[in-house]
Structure formats: C-alpha cells, structure tokens
Amino acid sequence: MTSPRWTLDTSELPYSAPYDTGWMRWFLAGHAVPGMETFTDGVYRRALRLDHGPAVVTCRFVPGAGGAGVVRVETRARDESDVPTALSRVRRVLALDVDAAPVDAALAADPALAASVAAAPGIRVPGAFDAAEVLLRTMIGQQISLGAAATHTARLVAALGDPVGDDEGEAEHGITHLFPTPEAVAARGTEILTGPARRVAAIASTADAVASGAVDVRHDGDAATQERALLALRGVGPWTARYVSMRLLGDPDVLLDTDLVVRQGAALLDIDLSDTTHWAPWRSYASMHLWRTALLARGLTIG
C-alpha cells in the first residue's frame, strides 16, 4: 500500500536586518531531536502536526544585501490547506517579524553588553512550534545537557510519536515521527522516559493536565496567568514557567536569572543580575546575549 500523495510548496519568508542567523542556526542544531528534527549543512528540517495531517518543513537562511534576507521554506504537507499554517509557525519560531533594531539600541546602551550586541546584532529569541511540546521538552531537559535531553526526547518520539507517513520524501528529509501527543505521554511516558522517578512522574502528570485541559498552554495566552497555572504543577519551577513564556508567548522581557549558563555569562561580563531594570522590556534578548557569552567562553562555535 502506497502512502497518500503529498503536496510540495516552496516559499521565501523575508527577514529584516539586523538578524543574527548564526545564533538561530546554533539553537536549532543544538536542540534538534533525531527522528523529528535534523540540522545538516545549514538546513533545518522538522515534522509538524497540523490541522489536516502531518507536514515536514525544510528551512534554509539565504542572506541578502545589508544583512536582510529570506528563509527559503519547502513544505511537504499531507493537505495543501495546511501550508499557510506551517509557514506561520516557521515565522514564529524564527522570530522573523521582530524589529531587532530598537532591541539592539537599548541593550548596546549598557557598556557591559555593548560588545556582545556589536558581535551579534539582531539576536532573536526562538519561538515554539507547539505549546504542549515546548512545555514537555523543557521539563525533559531540566538539569541535563542538550545532548542528554535530545537522547531522552528521541526515545520518547520513537516510541510514542505518530509516524509521519511520508514514504516518498523520507529518503530525502529523514524525518520519521511527530512529537507525541500529550495523551500519549500521559498514558505511557513513564514506561519510556528514564531518570529520577519524581521527574518522570511529573512529566507524565503535566502531559495529563494538558491533555485533559486542566492546564491551558497556548501561543496567545496571558503570561502571568499561564505561569501561575504552570507553577501549580508538580515538577514545574519558576525557571521552567518563565522559559516557556519566553518561547511560547514571545515575551520579550523574561530574565532567566536562575539559569546556570545565563549566570555564567553575567559573571564573565561582571553584570549584577539583581539590577537589570534598565534592560526592560528586552530582558529575554539580554538572556540570549548572556547565554551566548558563556557558550563562547566554553569554546563552542556559534555561527
């Protein structure tokens, strides 16, 4: 039995200068989960669960004059009516509609951040493709390395994720599964995930809360309301709730001051994280600069 014929769309999504494509590429590559995501030779691919079926997007940055450019997106979709939704999600995750110039101007006014802004103008805060996914992946990745988080998540995807079913395209894009539904993680997550029992149980119970509607996470929610709801869940602390707000809601003013890497970056730049009101309302972007500073100091290549 052959799989249904898929539609293929190629679109170019413009972005304005400044845009630090190096940071975004590093973020996508560093967080890629085998089976549902790949990042190879500057090309990012991933599976999406859309209204009428699955899709696979392939994204490549194509720089233009003056620091602007386009993201060339190929969308293979089970139903062509889902293509606009797929493109909208790509725009959100890559933060293509952000006007970075005022952000840079505000942060560069702080001498402690000026050099980082000059080195990485237009740094963006990555968005989220799916509300439940970003919450559960954030919980899986708490207090472990990016590589370990990818391994744990890949195991969950392989065991519980629905097959993409793109038999014709799989040989090219290598994407096989969707991220599991909250229902699937609630039902069988404790069988698949390993690690501290309390953390595994917390992930499963959070998935159940999302699946049942007991907690509502979405792209258009209110940050304060959502964070209160998340903090009421077992295993969700302030860092997780604030990180999800930053990624999911596009909150520009989240200071991840309890994050180990952010604190390391602040120490390297001699910044007091208890006194950052002068960065408002752009503290999410300051957090990206501090992350980048610490990662570069560890010898990582970003760009």
C-alpha positions as CSV (number, residue, x, y, z in Angstrom):
1,M,0.0,0.0,0.0
2,T,1.5,3.3,-1.0
3,S,1.2,6.5,1.1
4,P,-1.0,9.3,0.0
5,R,0.5,11.8,-2.4
6,W,1.9,14.9,-0.6
7,T,1.8,18.4,-1.8
8,L,5.1,20.4,-2.1
9,D,5.3,24.2,-1.6
10,T,8.4,26.4,-1.8
11,S,8.1,29.9,-0.2
12,E,10.5,32.6,0.8
13,L,9.9,34.4,4.1
14,P,11.8,37.7,4.4
15,Y,13.6,39.0,7.4
16,S,14.9,42.4,8.0
17,A,18.3,43.5,9.3
18,P,19.8,43.0,11.7
19,Y,19.3,39.3,12.2
20,D,21.9,37.1,13.8
21,T,21.4,33.9,11.8
22,G,24.4,32.3,13.5
23,W,22.6,32.2,16.8
24,M,19.4,30.8,15.4
25,R,21.2,28.1,13.5
26,W,23.1,27.1,16.6
27,F,19.9,27.0,18.7
28,L,18.1,24.8,16.1
29,A,21.1,22.5,15.7
30,G,21.7,22.2,19.4
31,H,18.1,21.3,20.2
32,A,17.4,19.0,17.3
33,V,15.8,15.7,18.2
34,P,16.6,12.8,15.9
35,G,13.6,11.3,14.2
36,M,11.5,14.5,14.3
37,E,14.2,17.1,13.5
38,T,17.5,17.4,11.7
39,F,20.1,20.1,11.1
40,T,22.6,19.3,8.4
41,D,24.8,21.7,6.3
42,G,22.8,24.7,7.4
43,V,19.4,23.2,6.6
44,Y,16.8,22.6,9.3
45,R,14.0,20.1,8.9
46,R,11.3,19.0,11.2
47,A,7.9,17.4,11.4
48,L,4.7,19.3,12.2
49,R,1.3,18.2,13.4
50,L,-1.2,20.3,11.6
51,D,-5.0,20.5,11.3
52,H,-5.4,18.1,8.4
53,G,-2.4,15.9,8.9
54,P,1.4,16.0,9.2
55,A,3.9,18.1,7.3
56,V,7.7,18.4,7.0
57,V,9.3,21.8,6.7
58,T,12.8,22.4,5.3
59,C,14.3,25.8,6.2
60,R,17.4,27.5,4.9
61,F,18.6,31.0,5.5
62,V,19.5,32.9,2.3
63,P,21.3,36.1,3.3
64,G,20.8,39.2,1.1
65,A,22.2,42.7,0.9
66,G,22.7,44.7,4.1
67,G,22.1,41.9,6.5
68,A,18.5,41.2,5.4
69,G,17.5,38.1,3.6
70,V,14.9,35.3,3.3
71,V,14.3,31.9,4.8
72,R,13.6,29.5,1.9
73,V,11.0,27.0,3.2
74,E,10.0,23.8,1.5
75,T,6.8,22.4,2.9
76,R,5.7,18.8,2.3
77,A,2.2,18.5,3.6
78,R,-0.4,15.8,3.6
79,D,-3.0,18.5,2.8
80,E,-2.1,21.7,0.9
81,S,-4.6,23.7,3.0
82,D,-2.1,23.3,6.0
83,V,0.8,25.1,4.2
84,P,-0.1,28.6,5.4
85,T,-0.2,27.3,9.0
86,A,3.2,25.7,8.6
87,L,4.7,28.9,7.2
88,S,3.2,30.9,10.1
89,R,4.8,28.6,12.6
90,V,8.2,28.9,10.9
91,R,7.8,32.7,11.0
92,R,7.0,32.5,14.7
93,V,9.8,30.1,15.7
94,L,12.5,32.0,13.7
95,A,11.1,35.3,15.0
96,L,11.1,36.8,11.5
97,D,8.7,39.6,12.3
98,V,10.8,41.0,15.2
99,D,12.2,44.5,14.7
100,A,15.6,44.0,16.3
101,A,17.0,47.5,15.8
102,P,15.3,49.1,18.9
103,V,16.3,46.0,21.0
104,D,19.9,46.3,20.0
105,A,19.9,50.1,20.6
106,A,18.6,49.6,24.1
107,L,20.9,46.8,25.1
108,A,24.0,48.4,23.5
109,A,23.5,51.4,25.7
110,D,24.7,49.2,28.6
111,P,28.6,49.2,28.3
112,A,28.6,45.6,29.7
113,L,26.5,44.3,26.8
114,A,27.7,46.7,24.0
115,A,30.5,44.3,22.7
116,S,28.1,41.4,22.6
117,V,25.5,43.4,20.7
118,A,28.1,44.5,18.3
119,A,29.3,41.0,17.7
120,A,25.8,39.5,17.4
121,P,23.5,42.2,16.1
122,G,19.9,41.1,15.7
123,I,20.0,38.2,18.1
124,R,16.5,36.6,18.3
125,V,14.6,34.6,20.9
126,P,13.4,31.4,19.2
127,G,9.7,30.7,19.4
128,A,7.9,27.4,19.7
129,F,6.2,25.2,17.1
130,D,3.7,23.7,19.6
131,A,2.6,24.6,23.1
132,A,2.5,21.2,24.7
133,E,5.8,20.2,23.0
134,V,7.8,23.1,24.3
135,L,6.5,22.6,27.9
136,L,7.2,18.8,27.9
137,R,10.6,19.2,26.2
138,T,11.6,21.9,28.7
139,M,10.7,19.6,31.6
140,I,12.6,16.7,30.0
141,G,15.7,18.9,29.6
142,Q,15.8,20.3,33.1
143,Q,19.2,20.0,34.7
144,I,20.7,17.8,32.0
145,S,22.8,18.6,28.9
146,L,21.4,19.4,25.5
147,G,22.7,16.1,24.2
148,A,21.1,14.1,27.0
149,A,17.8,16.0,26.5
150,A,17.9,15.1,22.8
151,T,18.6,11.5,23.6
152,H,15.7,11.2,26.1
153,T,13.3,13.1,23.8
154,A,14.3,11.0,20.8
155,R,13.5,7.8,22.7
156,L,10.0,9.2,23.5
157,V,9.5,10.3,19.9
158,A,10.4,6.9,18.5
159,A,8.2,5.0,21.0
160,L,5.1,7.3,21.2
161,G,5.2,9.7,18.3
162,D,2.9,9.1,15.3
163,P,4.7,8.2,12.1
164,V,4.9,11.0,9.6
165,G,4.0,8.6,6.8
166,D,5.9,10.4,4.0
167,D,7.3,7.3,2.3
168,E,8.3,9.2,-0.8
169,G,10.0,12.1,1.0
170,E,11.6,10.3,3.9
171,A,14.7,9.2,2.0
172,E,15.5,12.9,1.4
173,H,14.5,14.6,4.6
174,G,15.0,11.8,7.1
175,I,12.0,12.8,9.3
176,T,10.0,9.8,10.5
177,H,7.9,10.8,13.5
178,L,5.9,13.6,15.1
179,F,6.4,14.7,18.7
180,P,4.0,12.6,20.8
181,T,0.6,14.0,21.8
182,P,0.1,14.9,25.5
183,E,-2.4,12.0,25.7
184,A,0.3,9.5,24.6
185,V,2.9,10.9,27.0
186,A,0.3,10.8,29.9
187,A,-0.6,7.2,29.1
188,R,2.9,5.7,28.5
189,G,5.5,8.3,29.2
190,T,6.6,6.6,32.5
191,E,7.3,3.4,30.5
192,I,9.7,5.2,28.1
193,L,11.4,8.0,30.0
194,T,14.3,7.3,32.3
195,G,15.9,9.3,35.1
196,P,14.7,10.3,38.6
197,A,11.3,8.8,39.2
198,R,9.9,12.1,40.5
199,R,10.9,13.9,37.4
200,V,9.4,11.2,35.1
201,A,6.2,11.2,37.1
202,A,6.0,15.0,36.9
203,I,6.4,15.0,33.1
204,A,3.6,12.4,32.8
205,S,1.3,14.2,35.1
206,T,1.9,17.5,33.3
207,A,1.1,15.8,30.0
208,D,-2.2,14.5,31.6
209,A,-3.0,18.0,32.8
210,V,-2.5,19.4,29.3
211,A,-4.4,16.6,27.6
212,S,-7.4,17.0,30.0
213,G,-7.5,20.8,29.7
214,A,-6.7,21.2,33.4
215,V,-3.9,23.5,32.4
216,D,-4.1,25.6,29.3
217,V,-0.9,26.4,27.4
218,R,-1.1,28.3,24.1
219,H,0.5,30.9,22.0
220,D,-2.0,33.6,22.7
221,G,-2.3,33.3,26.5
222,D,-1.5,35.8,29.2
223,A,2.0,35.3,30.6
224,A,1.1,35.9,34.3
225,T,-2.0,33.6,34.2
226,Q,-0.1,30.9,32.4
227,E,2.9,31.0,34.7
228,R,0.6,30.7,37.8
229,A,-1.0,27.7,36.2
230,L,2.3,26.0,35.4
231,L,3.8,26.7,38.8
232,A,0.9,24.8,40.4
233,L,2.0,21.7,38.5
234,R,4.3,19.2,40.2
235,G,7.9,19.5,38.9
236,V,7.4,22.9,37.3
237,G,9.5,25.6,38.9
238,P,10.0,29.3,38.1
239,W,12.7,28.7,35.5
240,T,10.5,26.3,33.5
241,A,7.4,28.6,33.7
242,R,9.4,31.7,32.6
243,Y,11.3,29.9,29.8
244,V,8.0,28.6,28.4
245,S,6.6,32.1,28.5
246,M,9.6,33.4,26.6
247,R,9.5,30.7,23.9
248,L,5.7,30.2,23.6
249,L,4.3,33.7,24.2
250,G,7.2,35.6,22.7
251,D,7.5,37.6,26.0
252,P,10.4,40.0,25.3
253,D,11.2,40.7,29.0
254,V,12.0,37.4,30.6
255,L,15.3,37.5,32.5
256,L,16.4,33.9,33.1
257,D,18.4,34.9,36.1
258,T,18.3,31.5,37.7
259,D,19.7,29.7,34.6
260,L,23.2,28.4,35.2
261,V,24.5,29.4,31.8
262,V,23.0,32.9,32.0
263,R,24.6,33.4,35.4
264,Q,27.9,32.3,34.0
265,G,27.6,34.8,31.2
266,A,26.7,37.5,33.6
267,A,29.8,36.7,35.7
268,L,32.1,36.9,32.7
269,L,30.7,40.3,31.9
270,D,30.7,41.4,35.6
271,I,26.9,42.0,35.5
272,D,24.7,42.1,38.6
273,L,21.5,40.2,37.7
274,S,19.7,41.7,40.6
275,D,19.8,45.1,38.9
276,T,18.5,44.8,35.3
277,T,15.6,47.2,35.1
278,H,17.5,49.3,32.6
279,W,17.2,46.4,30.1
280,A,13.4,46.3,30.3
281,P,11.5,45.5,28.2
282,W,14.1,43.5,26.4
283,R,15.5,41.1,29.1
284,S,14.7,38.0,27.0
285,Y,17.2,39.2,24.4
286,A,19.7,40.1,27.2
287,S,19.4,36.5,28.3
288,M,20.3,35.3,24.8
289,H,23.4,37.5,24.9
290,L,24.4,36.1,28.3
291,W,23.9,32.6,27.1
292,R,26.0,33.3,24.0
293,T,28.8,34.8,26.1
294,A,29.0,31.8,28.3
295,L,28.8,29.3,25.5
296,L,31.6,31.0,23.6
297,A,33.7,31.0,26.7
298,R,33.3,27.2,26.8
299,G,34.8,27.1,23.3
300,L,31.6,26.4,21.4
301,T,31.4,27.6,17.8
302,I,28.3,29.7,17.2
303,G,27.5,30.8,13.6
